[in-house]
Amino acid sequence: MQTTCDERADLLEQLNELNDLWTRVDMLSKDRTVRLEAALKLAKEFNVQCKSRLEWLNAAEQQLKHQHHQTTDNESEIVESIEMQQNFMRDLKEQEPLVEQCIKLGEEILENSIPEAVMNLKHWIALVQTRWEEVNQLADQKSKLLNESLNQCKENENILSELLAWLQGAEATLTALDQKPIVS
């Protein structure tokens, strides 16, 4: 009978240990499920943000490339193009926090990602950063070109005004000389 009580006590102890182990495994499993669901939610959000930023950047680049800057001496056309470019630059500036948020989210995910996902995440982060820099550079170049065109137009207008003033002076001189009798 003593053996049965001892066996029973051992079995009860083992059962309690097994129960404790099962409770810990179950708790860890639930914790992991919660973390995986949170990671999936972040990954989906990062995916949406990347796609949204890249779509906007592609559209912005197309807008910059397809707004033909024709060489013109018409100051009002150049000023109108500059105003359009300034509006574009405001839109670009408004996108900056969204791009930074997307990159930051990618970097946060990268810190906790598995090794197999590192390359893919780095690729998407780099792609967003590179496209952002390219569009900014293109926008800056276009702004600079438009401002140079405006300055050139104003310089040409000044030169033309000086030439007209000189021509009027020369005409007045010739008219005055034409009215004097020629002495032979």
Phi, psi and chi 1 to 4 in degrees:
 res  aa     phi    psi   chi1   chi2   chi3   chi4
   1 MET       -  -34.8 -170.6   91.5  168.4      -
   2 GLN   -61.5  -40.4 -176.0   65.9   13.5      -
   3 THR   -64.6  -39.5  -48.5      -      -      -
   4 THR   -66.3  -40.3  -46.0      -      -      -
   5 CYS   -66.8  -41.1  -78.5      -      -      -
   6 ASP   -66.0  -42.2  -72.5  -18.4      -      -
   7 GLU   -64.0  -39.8  -74.0  175.9    4.7      -
   8 ARG   -64.3  -42.4 -151.6  174.6 -165.6 -153.8
   9 ALA   -64.9  -42.3      -      -      -      -
  10 ASP   -63.3  -45.2  -75.2  -17.8      -      -
  11 LEU   -62.9  -40.9  -77.8  174.7      -      -
  12 LEU   -64.7  -39.9 -163.8   54.6      -      -
  13 GLU   -65.5  -43.9 -173.2  178.4  -36.1      -
  14 GLN   -64.0  -39.9  -72.7  176.7   -3.9      -
  15 LEU   -63.5  -40.9 -175.2   60.1      -      -
  16 ASN   -65.1  -41.8  -75.7  -23.9      -      -
  17 GLU   -62.5  -44.5  -75.4  178.0   22.0      -
  18 LEU   -63.3  -40.7 -170.9   58.7      -      -
  19 ASN   -62.2  -44.1 -128.5   -4.0      -      -
  20 ASP   -62.5  -44.0  -69.8  -15.8      -      -
  21 LEU   -61.0  -45.3  -77.0  172.8      -      -
  22 TRP   -61.9  -40.8  174.8 -107.6      -      -
  23 THR   -62.4  -43.6  -57.2      -      -      -
  24 ARG   -64.9  -44.6  -95.5 -167.7  -51.3  177.2
  25 VAL   -62.5  -43.3  166.3      -      -      -
  26 ASP   -62.7  -43.8 -172.8   47.3      -      -
  27 MET   -63.9  -44.6 -174.7  178.7   69.0      -
  28 LEU   -63.5  -39.4  -70.7  171.8      -      -
  29 SER   -63.3  -44.4  172.9      -      -      -
  30 LYS   -64.5  -41.0  -73.2  177.5 -177.1  175.7
  31 ASP   -62.2  -44.2 -177.3   50.3      -      -
  32 ARG   -64.7  -40.2 -178.9  179.3  174.6  144.0
  33 THR   -61.3  -43.2  -59.4      -      -      -
  34 VAL   -62.3  -44.7  167.2      -      -      -
  35 ARG   -65.5  -40.3  -72.4 -174.3  -67.4  126.7
  36 LEU   -65.1  -40.8  -74.8  172.7      -      -
  37 GLU   -64.3  -40.0  -73.0  171.7   -5.3      -
  38 ALA   -65.5  -40.9      -      -      -      -
  39 ALA   -65.2  -40.7      -      -      -      -
  40 LEU   -62.8  -41.7  178.8   61.6      -      -
  41 LYS   -61.8  -44.4 -176.3  178.5  176.4 -176.0
  42 LEU   -64.2  -41.3  -75.5  177.0      -      -
  43 ALA   -63.0  -41.9      -      -      -      -
  44 LYS   -64.8  -41.4  -75.2 -179.0  179.0  179.7
  45 GLU   -63.7  -42.1  178.2   61.8   26.1      -
  46 PHE   -62.5  -42.5  179.1   65.4      -      -
  47 ASN   -60.7  -46.5 -175.3   34.7      -      -
  48 VAL   -62.6  -45.2  166.7      -      -      -
  49 GLN   -63.7  -43.6  -74.7 -173.1   23.8      -
  50 CYS   -60.1  -49.5  -81.0      -      -      -
  51 LYS   -61.3  -43.0  -74.3 -178.0  179.4  179.9
  52 SER   -64.0  -46.0  177.6      -      -      -
  53 ARG   -64.7  -43.2  -66.7  -50.9  109.2 -131.6
  54 LEU   -67.3  -37.6  -69.7  172.0      -      -
  55 GLU   -62.2  -45.3  -74.4  173.6    8.3      -
  56 TRP   -63.7  -43.2 -170.4   91.1      -      -
  57 LEU   -64.5  -39.6  -70.3  167.3      -      -
  58 ASN   -64.1  -43.9  -73.7  -23.7      -      -
  59 ALA   -63.5  -40.5      -      -      -      -
  60 ALA   -64.0  -42.9      -      -      -      -
  61 GLU   -63.0  -42.9 -178.1  179.4   39.1      -
  62 GLN   -62.5  -40.9  -67.9  -55.4  -47.4      -
  63 GLN   -61.0  -43.7 -178.0  179.7  -12.5      -
  64 LEU   -65.7  -40.7  -74.7  169.7      -      -
  65 LYS   -74.5  -30.0  -73.8 -177.2  176.0  179.1
  66 HIS   -95.1   -6.0  -71.8   98.5      -      -
  67 GLN   -83.3   90.6  -74.9  178.6  -10.9      -
  68 HIS   -66.4  128.0  -62.8  -65.3      -      -
  69 HIS   -96.8  101.8  171.1   67.3      -      -
  70 GLN   -85.8  141.1  -61.2  171.8   -9.2      -
  71 THR   -69.3  119.9  -55.9      -      -      -
  72 THR  -142.0  153.3  180.0      -      -      -
  73 ASP  -100.7    5.3  -69.5  -26.7      -      -
  74 ASN   -84.4  108.5 -172.3  -24.9      -      -
  75 GLU   -61.4  -38.0 -175.7  175.7  -16.5      -
  76 SER   -65.7  -35.6   63.8      -      -      -
  77 GLU   -67.4  -39.8  -72.1  178.4   15.2      -
  78 ILE   -66.8  -43.0  -64.4  172.6      -      -
  79 VAL   -62.0  -40.7  168.6      -      -      -
  80 GLU   -62.1  -42.4 -176.1  180.0  -32.0      -
  81 SER   -64.0  -38.3  -67.1      -      -      -
  82 ILE   -65.0  -41.6  -72.5  173.8      -      -
  83 GLU   -63.7  -40.9  -72.3  171.7   -0.9      -
  84 MET   -62.9  -40.6  -72.8  172.9   44.4      -
  85 GLN   -67.3  -37.3 -178.6   64.6   14.2      -
  86 GLN   -65.3  -38.7  -73.0  171.5  -19.6      -
  87 ASN   -62.9  -42.3  -71.5  -23.7      -      -
  88 PHE   -62.0  -42.5  176.8   84.0      -      -
  89 MET   -64.3  -35.3  -66.4  -59.5  -77.9      -
  90 ARG   -64.3  -44.2  -85.5 -168.7  -66.0  -82.5
  91 ASP   -60.8  -41.2  -69.1  -15.8      -      -
  92 LEU   -62.8  -42.3 -172.5   64.5      -      -
  93 LYS   -64.2  -36.2 -168.5   72.7  171.6  164.4
  94 GLU   -67.2  -26.2  -70.9  172.8    3.6      -
  95 GLN   -80.1  -20.6  -71.0  -66.3  -44.5      -
  96 GLU   -54.8  -49.0 -172.8  172.1   15.2      -
  97 PRO   -62.9  -32.2   -3.4    4.8      -      -
  98 LEU   -68.6  -39.5  -61.2  173.1      -      -
  99 VAL   -67.1  -43.1  170.2      -      -      -
 100 GLU   -62.4  -40.2  -71.0  172.2   -3.9      -
 101 GLN   -63.5  -41.2  177.9 -175.2    7.9      -
 102 CYS   -62.9  -46.1  177.3      -      -      -
 103 ILE   -65.1  -42.5  -68.2  169.1      -      -
 104 LYS   -61.6  -43.6 -177.4  179.7  176.2 -172.1
 105 LEU   -61.4  -43.2  179.4   58.9      -      -
 106 GLY   -60.8  -40.9      -      -      -      -
 107 GLU   -68.5  -36.4  -70.6  170.9  -14.3      -
 108 GLU   -64.2  -43.6  -73.2  173.8   10.2      -
 109 ILE   -64.5  -39.3  -66.4  170.8      -      -
 110 LEU   -60.0  -37.6 -173.0   61.6      -      -
 111 GLU   -60.7  -33.2  -71.1  175.4    7.7      -
 112 ASN  -108.5    9.4  -60.6  -46.5      -      -
 113 SER   -83.7  161.6   68.2      -      -      -
 114 ILE   -78.5  155.7   59.0  173.3      -      -
 115 PRO   -55.4  -32.9  -25.1   32.2      -      -
 116 GLU   -67.2  -23.1  -67.9   82.5    8.8      -
 117 ALA   -94.2  -11.1      -      -      -      -
 118 VAL   -59.0  -49.3  168.5      -      -      -
 119 MET   -61.3  -44.0  -70.0  -61.8  -70.7      -
 120 ASN   -63.8  -44.4 -165.5   20.6      -      -
 121 LEU   -63.6  -44.8  -80.9  167.4      -      -
 122 LYS   -60.3  -38.4  -75.7 -176.8  178.0 -179.4
 123 HIS   -60.2  -49.0  165.8   75.7      -      -
 124 TRP   -66.7  -40.3  -77.0  102.5      -      -
 125 ILE   -62.5  -46.8  -67.2  168.1      -      -
 126 ALA   -64.3  -38.0      -      -      -      -
 127 LEU   -62.5  -46.1 -177.7   61.9      -      -
 128 VAL   -64.2  -44.4  170.8      -      -      -
 129 GLN   -62.3  -45.8  -76.3  174.9  -36.5      -
 130 THR   -64.0  -46.3  -58.4      -      -      -
 131 ARG   -62.8  -39.5  -64.6  -66.5  -67.2  133.1
 132 TRP   -60.7  -47.1  175.4 -108.2      -      -
 133 GLU   -64.2  -40.6  -69.3  166.2    4.3      -
 134 GLU   -63.4  -46.2  -70.7  170.1   -9.4      -
 135 VAL   -66.5  -39.8  169.3      -      -      -
 136 ASN   -61.9  -43.1  -92.1  -73.2      -      -
 137 GLN   -64.1  -43.7 -175.5  178.9   26.8      -
 138 LEU   -62.6  -42.3 -168.7   59.4      -      -
 139 ALA   -64.8  -41.9      -      -      -      -
 140 ASP   -63.8  -41.4  -71.3  -19.2      -      -
 141 GLN   -62.6  -42.4  -72.2  171.8   -8.4      -
 142 LYS   -65.4  -42.3 -177.8  160.5 -174.9  162.2
 143 SER   -60.8  -43.3  -66.8      -      -      -
 144 LYS   -63.6  -44.2 -177.3  179.3  177.6 -175.5
 145 LEU   -61.5  -43.5  177.1   65.8      -      -
 146 LEU   -65.1  -42.1  -73.5  169.5      -      -
 147 ASN   -65.5  -38.5  -73.1  -36.6      -      -
 148 GLU   -64.5  -39.3  -73.0  172.7   -3.1      -
 149 SER   -63.4  -42.3  -66.5      -      -      -
 150 LEU   -63.7  -44.3 -178.4   60.9      -      -
 151 ASN   -62.8  -41.2  -70.0  -23.4      -      -
 152 GLN   -64.3  -40.7 -175.8   65.4   45.0      -
 153 CYS   -62.1  -45.2 -176.9      -      -      -
 154 LYS   -64.7  -39.6  -73.0  179.7  179.3 -179.7
 155 GLU   -63.6  -42.6 -173.0  176.9  -44.5      -
 156 ASN   -63.6  -39.2  -71.4  -16.0      -      -
 157 GLU   -63.5  -39.8  -75.0  179.1   10.6      -
 158 ASN   -64.6  -43.7  -71.9  -22.9      -      -
 159 ILE   -63.3  -42.7  -69.2  170.9      -      -
 160 LEU   -62.8  -41.8 -174.5   59.0      -      -
 161 SER   -62.0  -42.5  -66.0      -      -      -
 162 GLU   -63.6  -41.0  -70.9  173.8   11.1      -
 163 LEU   -65.6  -42.4  -77.1  172.5      -      -
 164 LEU   -63.1  -41.4  -75.9  173.7      -      -
 165 ALA   -63.6  -41.5      -      -      -      -
 166 TRP   -65.2  -43.4 -180.0   83.0      -      -
 167 LEU   -62.1  -41.9  -79.5  173.4      -      -
 168 GLN   -63.8  -40.5  -71.9  171.7  -15.0      -
 169 GLY   -65.0  -42.5      -      -      -      -
 170 ALA   -66.0  -39.7      -      -      -      -
 171 GLU   -63.7  -42.8 -178.5 -178.4   24.7      -
 172 ALA   -62.9  -40.2      -      -      -      -
 173 THR   -65.1  -45.3  -58.0      -      -      -
 174 LEU   -65.1  -39.1  -73.4  174.7      -      -
 175 THR   -63.5  -42.8  -58.0      -      -      -
 176 ALA   -65.1  -40.8      -      -      -      -
 177 LEU   -69.5  -33.3  -71.4  174.7      -      -
 178 ASP   -67.9  -26.9 -163.0   27.8      -      -
 179 GLN   -83.5  -14.4  -69.0  178.2   -4.6      -
 180 LYS   -82.3  140.4  -74.0 -173.8 -177.3 -179.1
 181 PRO   -68.9  145.7   17.7  -22.1      -      -
 182 ILE   -88.8  123.9  -60.5  178.2      -      -
 183 VAL   -90.7  129.0 -177.9      -      -      -
 184 SER  -102.9      -  -49.7      -      -      -
